[in-house]
Structures are given as structure tokens and as C-alpha cells.
Amino acid sequence: MTFDDFGFDKRIADAINLIGYTTPSPIQAQAIPPALLGRDILGCAQTGTGKTCAFAVPILHRLALNPPAEANTAQRIRALILTPTRELAMQIDESFMNYGQFLPLKTGLVMGGVGADSQIRQLKKGVDILTATPGRFIDLVWQGYIDPCRVEIFVLDEADRMLDMGFLPDVYRIIEMLPKVKQTLFFSATMPPEVKKLTETLLNDPVQVTVTPVSSTVERIEQWICLTDKASKPDLAVWLLKQVPDMSSVLIFTRTKHGADRLSDKLRKAGIRSKAIHGDKSQGARVDALADFKSGKCRVLVATDIAARGLDIDDISHVINYELPHEPETYVHRIGRTGRAGKDGIAVSLCDFDEKKLLADIEKLIKKKIDIEESHPYPMKVFEKSVKQPRPPRRGPRAPQAHTPRSKPK
């Protein structure tokens, strides 16, 4: 099968040929035909499988062939794509512009973290296809700049990440704003109970598409573990980046925003070009970090899982799990950032004693023992679980006491 077999509008087919697409990915081959017919889609697919194209091109085709009965007004949108992160929203909007570059349809982007003035001006000019993050979308609806009552096609992307980020109440609020009759395209990497419940209320007789099961990892990715101590991880990360050949473009995952900043500072002090990306960074800083990483100006990008969700970068040579994730499925999503576009990839995980249970859960999920790399200078020396001292219970406010200087020790 090729993209020509789908019978797209010629203007879309020309754009796809110009981009260089020839053979559709599995999710594109399965999702595009029913989406073109107006069917609801329930897609279970992880990042990097080509799902943006799987919903963007059918939307462009259907809207191009079915112009509205009345002229487009400033507030009216015909298709809404709801996504959890700003980075993913920008990439989806860029994809729509690329696939629809020869169409008269107008695309728009609204998201938090940046000023709303330019987004409002764009909406006033008229937008056919709007990509949005939940909070900013709701704000602009309440202010009267968006009329959601005429949406014909609704895409909910990365639904499980919406859950992780606490956006599910906003998603339900947005769904209540939309018309009952519409086409819905629903995508999620995993299906926890809360997300499954959402599909049951939102979708109407959907076509189910499942590709790259979450328990599988890309076969071309080489995986190995470095057993070490928690205190040695910063030095081991520096050693890996300086000693391991071909670490040209490295994405490092940390659990916390503070940990990402701290590690990035450590790497820069060691002479390694590095930047951190997470939710507390300004939108400008995040855009600059991504641009520097893609261009090669920055060799290492340190990121939290939420900030990295939706990153579309094909040339990541290595992924380093600085800390193992609590959910084994997240490990699969992380390492899927390398080995993309048919290239080889390597995923390295730094595992301390407290994380060995997490490692066992990962190996159980992927049904594979990960090779242990012992030829590094920071082997594990602590073989007992760390115990955190509990904080003493609060007993209410203390009565003010007079300050008494401490006497010097005799």
C-alpha cells in the first residue's frame, strides 16, 4: 500500500509527495480509511508511530471536500485537536500546515504559557482547524473568542497523558461544550480505567486500531543497564557522555523538574552542551532548547516525561534513563524516542538499589532481560534500601518563645 491508494484530494496528495511520504505506517494504514468515511476511531498507539498524520490528513480531506454552508465567521472552528502539552500542540499545528499547504483551510494554535493576544488576533481572522491545550481553550471560549458549538471533527490526542497531568476534568468540560453529533478520533498510548471510561462516553461505534503494543519495544533499540548508586549517577552520566562513542544527540529522562535542572547544570560544568526542558520553563526557553537540540547546537536535552511527550525528533542517538520510571509502560515510551525512522538506537538506564524492583517490573512487561553493562567506574556499592526518616507530626502552632543565645561549648 502507498499513500496514493487512499485517494486523497490532489492538493493533499501533492503535499504528501513533496514531503516525501510513500508508504503509510501501520496506524496510518489502519486508521485513515475509516476516518475518511467519517467513522469514530479509537487508536491505541505510542509516540513515534505516525498517528498525527493518521488523523490530520483525513481531517484535511473531509473539510476540503465539504465546504461549510455559510461563510466562516471569526469564532467558528470546524475541527478541534486537543492535546496536553505545548510542544505537541506546536508540532501538530505544523503538521496540519505541511499537509494542507495547498488548501485554502486556515489553521490556528492556542496554548497556555504564552500571551494570548496573538492567538486572539488569529482567531478573529477565522480558523478552520484549531489545535489547543485544555486550559487556554476553555479561557478563550469563556471570553467569547471561540464558538465550540459547530465543531464537526474532534481529536483527543494523548488521552493518558491528559490523565497524568490532571487535565481530565477540563477534557470533560470541553466535551460538554461540543455538539453531540460529530466525528471523534481518540488516541492514547495506554488505556487506564479512567481513560477507558472516557472512550465509552465519547465514542460512537468506533473502529479500534492498535499498533505497537505497549509491552513491546522497538527491535532495533539496544538496551543496557548500569547498576550504580544514587549518589554516583551524576558522575556516571558525565562519564557515559564523554566515553561512549557516537553519543551525538542524547535525550536524558529525569523524574523531577528540579532534577532535570540540576543534572543539566552538572553536565554544562563538565563541558557538555546541555539544556533542560520541563513545565516550569517559559515557552520561549522550551522552544529555544528544542531548536538548539534539533540543530545540534545542544548535544544533550534533559527532560521530564511530561515535557518530552510528543517530541518529534528523528535523530536521537541515545536515550538515558537517569532514573527509572515508576510505571514500566513509561520506560517503553521513553526508549521509543531513539531508533526512529528506521535507524538504530541505544537506551541506557542507570539503576540504583532502590530501583531494582522497577527494573524487574520493566523486564516483566517487555518480556526480556536487559543486559547489564559492568565496564564503568561507578559500580553499585550500596546493597540495602534507603530509609527515609518520617517527619514528626505537626502539633499545631507553637507559642512564641524568647530568644536565648546558645552558650559556647566548653
N, C-alpha and C positions, 0 to 999 in steps of 0.2 A: 504493500500500500504506500502511496505517496500523497502529499498534500493536494495534488491536482485531482485526486479521486474524490475529494469531498464536494467538489462542485461549488466552490466559493464564488462570490461576486468577483468579477475580473479585477476590480481595483484592489481587492484584498489579496487575490492570488498574485498580482504583480508585486505587492508589498512583501509578501512572504518569499517570493522568488528573489527579490532584491536583498532581503535579509540573509538568504542562503539556506532556508529550511527546505528539506527534501522529504525525509522520512519521518512520520509522526512517532512520538514516544508512545508507550503502551497506554498511558492515561489519555493522551490525545486521541489515539485510535478508538478507544472505547467510549469516551465522553462526548466527543464532537458530534457524531451522527445524531444521537438522541437530543442533544442540546439544540441542534439546528432545527429539529422538529418541534421545539418548544416544551420538551419534557423536563420535569424536575430531575436534578442529578444529586445523588449522594455519593461523593467521592472520598475515599479514604486513601490518602497518598501523602508521603512525606515530602519535605522540601527537596527541590532539585529534580523532580520527576516531570516537569514541564506543564504543571497544572494551570499556570497563568494563561498560557496560550490556549489551553483546553477550554477555558471559559471566555477569554477575551475575543477570540476570532468568531465564535458563534454569535456573540452579542453584536459585534460589528456587522456581521452578515444580516442578521434579522432586522436590526434597526435600519440598515441601508436599504433593504428591500421593502420595508414597511414604514414609509414616512408618516409623521403624525397628521391627523385630520385637520389640525389647526396650527397656526404659526407658533413657533417656540417662544414662550414667554421667559421673562428673566428668571423666575423662580422654578420653572418646570425642569425636572430631570426625568429621563426615560429609563436609565439603568443606574443602579446603585451598587457599588462594590464596597463592602465593609471589611476592614482589616485591622488587626490590633496594633501594629507599630508604624511609626512614621517612615522608617526605611522601606518597609514592604509597600506602604502606600505609594511612595515615590516611584518605586520600581514598577508597580502595576500601572500607574498612570503613564510612565514612559513606554511600557509595552503597548498600551492602547494607542498611543501616538504613533508608534512604529508600525503596528499592524494596520492602522487606519489612516496612514499618511496621505492616501489618495482619495479619501472620503470627505464629504462636507461636514461630518459629525464633529461636534466640539466636545473636548474632554476637560475635566476640571478636577482639582485636588484640594481637599480641605483636611487639615490635621492640626492637632494641638502642638504646643511648644514653640510656635512662631506667631507673629502678629496676624490678625485676621483681616486687616484692611485690604491687602492684595487679593485674598481669597473672596472677599465680598464683592470687590470690583469685577472679578472673573465671573461670579455667579450672576451679577446684574447684566452682563453681556449675553448670558444664555449658555447653558451647559446641557449636553445630551447625556453624557456618561460621567458620573461623579464617583471618584474614589475617596473614601473618607475613613478617619478613625472615629470611634463612637462618641467621645466627649465633645469634640468640636462640631460634629454633625448635629447633635442634639442642641447645642448652643445656638447654631445658626438657624435651625428650624424654629426655635422659640423666638428668635429675633425677627423672624419673618422673611429671611433671605432664601429659604429653601421650602418648596412645597413637595412633601413626600407622597402626596395622595395620588399621583399619577405615574408612579414607578411601574414599569412594565416588566423589568427583569431585576432580580435581587440576587447578589452574590454574597455569601457569608464565607470568608476565607479564614483559615487557621482558627477554626472554632475552639479547638482545645487550648490554644494559647489565649484566646479571649477568656476562657475559664480560669487559666492560671493567673492572668493579670487582673482578675476581678471585674471584668467587663460584662459578664453575663447579664446582670440586671439592666445595664444600658442596652444590650442587644434586645432583650425582651421589650424594653420601652420603645425602641426603634421599630421593631416588628409590628407593634400596635399602631404605629403611625402609617404603615404601608397599606396599600389596598389588599383586600383578601384575594383577588384574582390577579395572579402574576406568575411568572416563571421564576423558580428559585433554584440556584446552583449552590450546593453546600459542600464545603471541603474541610477536612480535618485530618491531621496525621494520625491521631488516636481517637478512640471512641469511649471515653469515660462515661459513667452513668448520666451525669448532668448533661453532657453533650448529646448522648443518645436520646434523652428525653426531649431535648430541643428539636431534634430531627423529626420526632413523632408529631409534634405540634405544628411544625413549619412546612413540611414537605407533603406533596400530594402525589401518591403513587410513583415514587422516584425510581429512576434507573440507578442501580447500585454499581459503582465502579471501584474496584480495589486493586491497587498495584503496589508492588514493593512492600510486602507485609512488614510490619514494624519489627518483627523478630529477626528479619534478615538484614545483612549488611552487604554493601557493595563488594563483590568478589575481588575487584582489583585493588581494594584497600588493604595494605599490610598493617597489621595491628600488633603492638607490643606494649608490655607493661614494665615500668621501672619501679621496683619496690624501694621505698626510701622513707625517711622520717619527715614529719610535717615541717619541722624547723629547717630541714635541708632542701626543701622544694625550690626556694628562690635561687639558691646556688646551682642546683641541678638544672633548672630551666636555662640559666645562663650558660652552663657547660654544654648542654644539648645544642643550643643555638650557635655556639662557637665551634663545636667539634663535629657535629653530624653533617656530612656532606649534603649539598643540594637543598638545605633549608632556606629556600629563596623567598617564599611567601607563606607565612605561618599564622594561623588563627589559634589563639590560646583562649580556653574557656576557664573562667573562674565562677564561683558561686555568688559572690557579692560584688557590689559596685566598689566598695572600699578596697576589696582585694584586687580588683582589676586596676585601680589607680596605683596601688602600692607596688604591684608587680611591674606595671609599665614604667614606673619611676626607677625601679631596680634595674630593669633592662637598659634604660637610657643611660644610667650612671655607668653601666658596664660597656657602653659604646655601641649598643644595639638599637637601631632606629625602631622606635615603638610608639604606639598610641593606644589609648584605652577608649572604649565606647560602651556607654550604658545609659540608663534612663535619666540620670541626673545631669548629663552633659547637655549643653544647649544644642538646638538643632543645627546651628552653624558649625559648632565644633564636631558634631557627628558627621555632617556632610563632608567637612574638610578631612576628617580622619579616614572616611571611606574612600574619598578621591585619592588621597595620598597612598593608601594601601593598594588600590587598583592600579595606580600608575607606577608602583614600585618605589616611590619616594620613601614610603614607610614599609619596612620589611616585616614587622610583626604587628598584628592587631589583637589586643587583649579585650575580650568581650564577655558580658554575661549572656546567659541563654536567651533572655527576652530581647536584648538589644540585637543579638545576632540572627534572630528568627526572620527569615525572608531575605537574607543577604544573597544576592545572585552574583557570585564571583566564581569563574570557571578555573582560575589558575592558582588555587591554593595548593601548595605542595605538601604541607603538613598541617595536621590538627594536633594540638597538645591539650589534653585534659589535665589542667593544673590541679584540679580537684575532681574526683569522680562525682557524677550527679547522683542524687538520691533516687531518681526514677530511672530504671535501666533503659526505658524507651528513649529517654533524652540522650543517652550515650549514642544510640543509633543515629539520631538526628544530627548530633554533633559531628561524628566522623564522616557523615554523608556530605560534609562541606568540601572534602577533598576527594580526589578520584572522580571528578565530574568531567563531562564532555568526552568520555572515552579515555581519559588519561589515568595513569597510575597515581596512587596516593598513599600516604603513610599517616597513621594515627598513633600517637604516643600518649600513654596515660601514666601519671605519677600517682602512686598508691601508697599511702601510709597504713600503719597497722589498723587504725580505726576504720579505714575504708575497705578492708578485705571482705567484709560482708557485702558491701556494694559491688565489689568485683565479682563475687560469687553470683549475685543476682543478675549481673550483666551477662556472664557466661552461660547462665541457665536460659536466659532469654534468647541469645543468639545461637545457642546450642553449639558452642565452640569454646575450647580452652585457648586463651590468649597467651602467646609466647611471652616469657619473662626475659628481659634483657638485663644481664648481670654485669656487663662490662662498663660500668660507670663508677665514678669515685665517691658516690654518696649512698652506699647500701643501707638498708634498714638495720638499725641498731636497737630500736625500742620495740619490744615484743609484748607489750601489755597495753590494755586500753586506757586511754587518758580519762581521768575522773574530774569532772568539773565540780568545784565546791558550790553547793547551793547558797543563794543569798539568804541572809537572815530575814524572817518575816517582818513586815512593817508593823509597828505598834502604834501608829498614829503620830501626830506632831509632838515633838519634844518641847518641854518648857524651856524658855531661854535661860542660859546659864552665863554667869560672869566668866570672863576670860581669865584664866590663871596661867601665867607663863610657866613652861616646864623648867625644872631645875636641871642643871648640867649634871651628867653622870660623874660620880666620884671616881 
